[in-house]
C-alpha cells in the first residue's frame, strides 16, 4: 500500500537540472540581489554575496561528504540546501 504507484520501490537517480528546476525562485532572488548590490553599491558587495554563496556551498558539501554521501549526492544536496535555506526568510 505504501508504494501504491506513488513512491518508487527504491532510490531513484535525479539529474542536476531537476535540482535547479525546483530552485528557480531562489536562483532569481540571489541573482537579483547581487545585480542590485552591483549597480547600487559596488562590485565588491556583489563579490561578497557570491563568496557567501560559495562558502555555504563548500560547508554543505563538506558536511555531506563527511556523512559518507557520494560526490554527486553531495553536490546536488549542497546546491539545493544553500538555495533552500537562503529562502527561509521569505
PEWOHU-V838370 format. One record per residue. PSI is psi in radians with two decimals (NA if undefined). OMEGA is omega as a letter, one per 40 degrees, with the letter a starting at -180 (none if undefined). D_LAST is the distance of its C-alpha to the last C-alpha in Angstrom with 2 decimals. Layout:
{{PSI;OMEGA;D_LAST} {PSI;OMEGA;D_LAST}}
This chain:
{{-0.61;a;36.50} {-0.69;a;33.39} {0.48;a;33.71} {1.19;i;34.80} {0.35;i;33.65} {-0.87;i;29.99} {2.54;i;29.57} {2.76;a;31.62} {-0.42;a;34.55} {-2.98;i;33.41} {2.46;i;30.94} {2.42;i;30.07} {2.41;i;29.56} {2.72;i;26.62} {2.85;a;26.48} {-0.56;i;24.16} {-0.47;i;23.30} {-0.71;i;22.04} {-0.80;a;19.51} {-0.63;a;18.49} {-0.63;i;18.61} {-0.12;a;15.99} {0.52;a;13.73} {-0.79;a;14.25} {-0.84;i;10.78} {-0.63;i;9.82} {-0.75;i;13.36} {-0.68;i;13.13} {-0.82;i;10.20} {-0.81;a;12.31} {-0.69;i;15.39} {-0.75;i;14.34} {-0.72;i;13.41} {-0.73;i;16.65} {-0.73;i;18.66} {-0.79;i;17.62} {-0.65;i;18.57} {-0.79;a;21.70} {-0.78;a;22.88} {-0.74;a;22.08} {-1.39;a;22.95} {2.62;i;24.75} {-0.44;i;24.85} {-0.66;i;24.83} {-0.73;i;21.25} {-0.64;i;20.19} {-0.63;i;22.43} {-0.73;i;20.87} {-0.73;i;17.39} {-0.65;i;19.26} {-0.69;i;21.05} {-0.73;i;18.03} {-0.81;a;16.93} {-0.71;i;20.59} {-0.76;i;21.00} {-0.68;i;18.13} {-0.80;a;19.75} {-0.72;i;23.18} {-0.79;i;22.31} {-0.71;i;20.75} {-0.79;a;23.80} {-0.72;i;26.17} {-0.68;i;24.93} {-0.66;i;25.30} {-0.63;i;28.70} {-0.55;i;29.79} {0.19;i;29.07} {0.58;i;31.48} {2.78;i;29.22} {2.89;i;30.68} {-0.76;i;29.76} {-0.81;i;28.26} {-0.66;a;26.17} {-0.72;i;25.09} {-0.87;a;24.04} {-0.77;a;22.13} {-0.65;i;20.46} {-0.77;i;19.64} {-0.87;i;18.04} {-0.68;i;16.06} {-0.75;i;15.16} {-0.81;a;14.04} {-0.63;i;11.86} {-0.85;a;10.46} {-0.44;i;9.96} {-0.39;a;8.61} {0.15;a;5.40} {-0.54;a;5.57} {-0.23;a;3.78} {NA;none;0.00}}
